[in-house]
């Protein structure tokens, strides 16, 4: 099939789609993105920054021009995560993104409320296969992860660094076959988006890292997250998690000013797929 000269380009379609899905004009997006899949996070962000919430057919967004940051609630799962990166990568003003998510801690010495920085994600979700062959690792952007560690060190926060297992199986805690396979991977955390985000952002040349909060310890007796414990986690850690995300973006900006190696944002590779 041949496109006619007046057919919309991929970039035009992506930007139009982002406006429809987010309910926001694309020129309102900041140069830096915070990504989340928790409505509590985006509501808290909007309240603290005193900015309006916008909602389209799929996402909710809020823009804080004083920080040049936009936050996107893309809901749940690897497919939504991939779509978010595919669309946002067509915004010429966007320079980097940071995922603020939660994960299950898989080590006995971890505690609920600890932070976890995934340097890589095991690609167990399938969506990342669209971007790269299976032998290509899913890695977070070094400069963004370095910025995150600097913030955590400066605040003397309790955190861990390691590999997360990204899965599409939400109810895996009751699947013994999956649990045995998970133990064999030696992953230190488990969640549902990071490997997809890392792969998609690397393909699209959009620097992206992640700062995760350990919200449960699913391999320990009584460690699976419940309705009650989830409420406690949101009440206790939401504001701090968001603050650390904003601070991380600030450190990243300073590193870019000094041309620290580790970031890239040239011509996006939309045509590479």
N, C-alpha and C positions, 0 to 999 in steps of 0.2 A: 504493500500500500504506500503510495506516494502522498506526502503532505503538500497541499497547495500553499502558495505564498502568503495567503491571508489566514491560514490556519493558526491558532494560538500555539505558542511555543510551550515547551515543558515548564519553563520558568514561569510563564504567565499562568498556566493552569495551577501550578503549585501555589503561587501567591494568592490566586483567587480562592483556592481550596482552603488555605490557611485562614483567610478572612472569613469564609463561611463557617469553618469549623470552630474558630475562636471567638467570633463576634467582634473582632477588632481590626481596624485598618492596619496594614502591614507597616506603615511608616511610624506607628506608635511603638513598635517593638524596640527595646533597647539593644545595645551592642553585646550585652551579656545575658544569658538565660539561666534561670534556675528551673529545673524540671522536677516535678513531683507527681505522685499519684494519690495524694491525700487532700480532700477538700478542706480539712482543718488547717492545713498548711497555707493554702492560698488565701483562705479567709483571714487568718492571723496576719499574714503578710500585708494584705490590703488594709486591715485595721491599723496596724502599727505604722504603715507608711502613709495612711490617710489618702488612699487612692481608691478609685472605683473598681469593682469586679466586673468583668465582661464575660459573657457566655455565648457560645455559638452552638452549633448542632452536635459538637463532640467535646471540645475543650472549654476550660475556663482559664482566663488570663487576667493578670493585673500588671500594670506598668509603673515603675518608680523612676521617673526621669532624673531625680536628684542623685541616684546611683547609676543611672544608665542601665538599669536591670529590668527585665521582664520575667515574671514567673508563669509557668504553664502547668496546669493540672491536666495531664493527658490520660487520666483514669488508670487502668490496670493492664499489665501484660506486655509481652514482647512485640506483638503486632502493633499496638498503639504506640509503643516506644519507637519502633522503626518508622512509622508514619510521621511522627513528630520530627525526627531528625531529617527525613526526606524533605519535608515541607520547609522547615526552618533553615535548611542549608541554602535555600534559594534567596534568603534575605541578605542583601549585600552588606548591611550594617552589622550583622551578627559576627562576633569574633570568637566566642567561646561559650561553653555551657557546663553546668555542674548539676548532677543529679543528686537530689536530697531524698533518699529513700530509706526503707527499713529492711532489715535482714534477720534471719535466724542465725544465732551464733552456734557453731559446731564444736567448740572446745570447752572443756570443763572449767577452765580458769576465766572464761568470759563472764561478764555480768550484764544484766539488762541495764541499758543506759550507756554502755560503752559505745564509742564510735568505732567504725570499721572502714578502712580505706582499701578498696579492692584494686590491686595493681593489675589484675587480669580476671577474666570471667571464663569459666568452663562453658562451652557452647552446647548446653543441653536442651535449649529451647527450640531449635530448628529454624527460627526466623533468620538468624544470621547466615544461614546457608545461601540465602539469596545474594549476599554481598561478597562472600569469599568461599573458596573451597574449605573443606573441613580441617585441613592441616594448618590453616592460617590462624594464629592465636588472636584472641580478643583482648586488647590491652587498653587500659586507660591512658589518657594523655599525660606524659611525665610531668610537664610544667604545671598542669592543673593539680595533679596529685601532690606535687612538691609544695604548691601553695597551700593546700589543705593541711599537710603535716606541719607547716610553719605556724599556721593559726592554732592548731591543736597544741603544739609545743609551747607557744607563747602563753596560752591560757592554762597550761598544765592539765589538760583534759586527758582522761583515760581513753586510750585508743589502741587499735590493733591494725596491722597491715597484713594482707594475704590475698588468697585466691578465693573468689566466690563461685559457687555453682549456680548457674542460671537455668531455671526449669520452667516449663509451661504447666507442670502438674501442681495445681494449687493444693490438693488434699493428699500430698505425698506422705505425710506423717503416719498414715495407716497402711502404707504399701511397703511390706517388709523387703520385697525384692529391690525396690528403689532405694531403700535405706542402706542395704548392703552395698549396692553399687556406689551410693554416695560416700560411704565410708572408704571405699577403695580409692576414690579420687583424691583423698586427703584435703579436700576443700575445707576452708575455715569458716565459711558462711554460705548461706543459701538465700536466693531471692529470685525475682522473675524478669528482670529487665537489663541488668548490666552488660552481659555479653552482647546483647542486641545493640544497645546504645554504643558500646565501644566499637563494634564492627561497622555499624552504619555511619558513625561519626568519622571513623578512619577513612572509609570509602568516600565520604562526602567532604573530607578535609575540613572538618569542624572540630577544633580541640575540645575534648570533653572528658571530665573526670567525674568521680562520685564520692560523696560522703554519706555513708550509711550509718544508721542507728540500730544497734542490736536491740530488737524489740521482744525477742523470745529466745529460749534455749530448747529447741524442739526435740533434741536427742536425749535430754535429761528427763527424769520422772517428774511429771507435773509442769514441764517446761513449755508446753504448747500454749500459744497466745489465746486468750479467751476474751469475751466481750468486756469483762470487768478489767482485766489487765491492760487491754488495749486502751480503754478510757484513761487509765492511770498514766500510760505512756504518753498519750497526746497531751494530757493536762500538765505533765511534768517537763517534757522535753521539747515540745514544738517550738517555743520561742527561742530557746537556746540553739536548736538545730538551724533554724532560719538565720539567726544572727551569725553563726559560724559560716554559713553559706555566703552571706553578704560580705563578711570579712575575707573569705577566701577569694572572692572575685576581686576585692580591693588589692590583695597581695598579688594576684595574677596580673592585674593592670600595671602595677609597679614593675614587675618582672618584664613585661612587654616593653615598657619605656626604656629599660636598660638592655633590651635585646638579648635577654637570656635565652639560651638554646632550649628547644623542646616544644615550641608552638609552631603551628603552620596554619595559614589561612590564605592561600593563593587562589587561583581560579578553581572553583569547585568542580568536582568530577562527575557532574550529573550524567554526562554522556558516556561515562565508563561502564555503566551497568547494562 
